[in-house]
């Protein structure tokens, strides 16, 4: 499955998952509610208390195992982490007039510095150091550049739109307010010389398992 829609995101602190869509919350709610239903049903059938508790607690490990399997299927790959380390800058777009030579050049420079190539496609090639992405695209060298900055929460993005853009009559390129979801939520606007700037909330933007990075490469600059 290509993870273009995740139900669960890995926890920011510790190991495990957090539901981020209605499907994820529904599955979690079902796991919580079923033992309660079993307990109430056993009580209504006038079973002894020991029997009621047996059936109730016997269902818990089965339900938890099912929840874990669903999280592996519809969630990000879990790993232990304590917070998400990142820079305030999320990604830089670079336009190159000769795409093949440009990718070869950034392969040489970035890979030798320990960066990782996420994918290389006809329309773009992406590299990451784990906190920042550099995206190389075919185009004119003088094309507008793009800088994107991290926001800690979606509310920070909304506050930025109201308190900075609106109050200073800076036009948004994404309409009236930010656009996106729990995976990627952003506001774009123009800077001097038509540079495109973006403030975005995307807590796992550089992770290999994230949907934006889970693309199949279809471009080989060495052929």
N, C-alpha and C positions, 0 to 999 in steps of 0.2 A: 504494500500500500504506500503510495506517495502521500506524505503527511501534509496535504494541502488543507486539511481541517483536523486539528487536534482537539480531542475532548479534554485532555489532561496535560498540564505543564509540569515539568519537574519542579520540586520545591526549591525555593531560593535558599532556605536554610535546612540542612539535614538531607535525608534521603527519602524519596517517595514522590508523590504527585499531588497536584492541586487541580480540582475541576475548573475549567474556564469557559465551558459552553453549557447550554441547557441539557445537552445529552449527558455530559459528564456529571452535572449536578443531579440529574434524574437517576442515573445508575447509582450514585452515592446514596441518594435518598432511599432507593429501593433496598439497598444493603442494610440500612439502618432500620427501615420499617418492617421488613419481613420477620425478624425475631420478635418484634412487638406483636405482630399479628399472630404468630405461632403461640406466644404466651397467652394472649387473650382468647384464642380459639380453644386451647387446652383447658383454660379456666372455665370457659362456657360449657365445655363437654364434661365438666365436673371431674377432671382427672385429679389425682393426688398431687400435692404441691411438688413433691420430688420428681414426679413424671413431667409436670409442667416445665420445671427448670431443666430437666434433662433434654427435652426436645428443643427448648429455646436455645440452650448453650451449644447443643450439638449442631445447630444450624450455622453458628457463627464462623467456625473455621472454613466450612464449605463456601459460605458467602464471601469471606475475605479472599479465599483462593480465586474465586470467580472474579472478584473486583481487581485483583492483581493481574490476572490474565487479560482483562479488558484494558487495564491501564497500559500494559505492554503493547497491546494491539492498537490502541487509539491515543497513546500518549507519547511524549518525548522519551528518549532513552534516559533512564534515571542514572544519576551519579551523585555522590556525596559532594555537597558544596555549602559554603557558609558565606552567603551573600554572592552577588554577581559583580566581579571586577570588570570595570570598563572605563574607557576614557569618556570625556564629555562629547567627543567627536565620534560619530557612528560610521560614516563612510564618506569617501571622496570619489567623485566621478572624474575620469580623465579621458578626453577625446584624443584619438590619434588618427592622423591622416592615412598612415599605412598600418592597417590593423595587424597583419601578420608580423611585421617587424616590431610593432609596438608590444605585442604579447611576448615575443622572444626577449625583448629588452627587459620587460618587467619580470619575466621568469628568471632571468639572470640576476637582476638586482634583488628582488624580493625573496626568492627561494633561497638565495645564498645568505640572507639575513634571518632565515628561520621562519618566514611566512609560509602559509599553506595555500595552494591553489584549490579553491572550492569547486570550480567548474570552468570550462571554456566552451562557449557557444558562439554561433555566428554573430549574434547581436551584442554579446558582452562576455568578459572574462573577469572572474571575481577572486580576490585574494583576501586572506584574513590573518591577523596575528592573534586572534582569539577575542579581541575587544573592538577592533576597528577593521573596516573593509575598504579596500581600494578596488574600484570597478573600472576596467579599461573598456572603452567602447570605440567602434569605428566612427569617424566623423572628421570634421575640419578642426585643425589644431586651435583655431580661434573661436570655436564654438563656446557657448556659455558653460561655465563650470558649475558644479553642484557640490555644496557642503551640507552635510546633515549632522545635527546635534542631538544627543540623547536627552530625554526628559525622564525623570524618575517615575512618573505616573501619568495616566491619561489626563488627570485633573490639571497637571502642570502645563500640558499642551493647551488645554482649553483656557487656562488663566493667561498664558502667553498671548493667545489670540485676542482676548478681551483687553488685557492691560497694556500690551505693547503694540500690536498691529492696529487694532481698532482705534485706540486713543491717539495714535500717531498717523492715522489715515494711510497705513501701508496696506496695499491690496493683497488679499490672499489669492493664491493660484488654485486653491482647492475649494473655492466657493465660500459660503458663509459658515466658516468654522472648520474644524478638523474633520478628517475622514479616516475610516478604518475600523479595526476591531481590536480584540484583546491581544492579537498577535502583532499588529502593526497599526499604529494610530498616529497621524501626523498632520502638520500644517505646513504648506509651502508658500514662499513669497519671493519676490525679486529683490536683489541687492544692486549696488552700483555695477555699471557695465553689464547689466542683464545676468549677473550671477544668480543662480537659483539656490536659495537657502531653505532648509527644512528643519523643523523641530519635531522630534518623533519619540514615541514610546514604543519600544520593541525589546523586551527584556532578554530575549535569546536570539537576537538578530544575527550574531556571528556563529552560532552553533551549527555544526554540520547537519544535525537532524532537523533543523528548522526548514519549513517548506520552501522558503526562498532560496535555500542553498541545496536543496535536495533535487537538483536538476541533472539530467544526463548530459555529459559533454558531447558536442557534435562538431567541434572545431579543433584541428591539429595544425598549429602554426609551423611545424617542422616538415610538413609534406610539401 
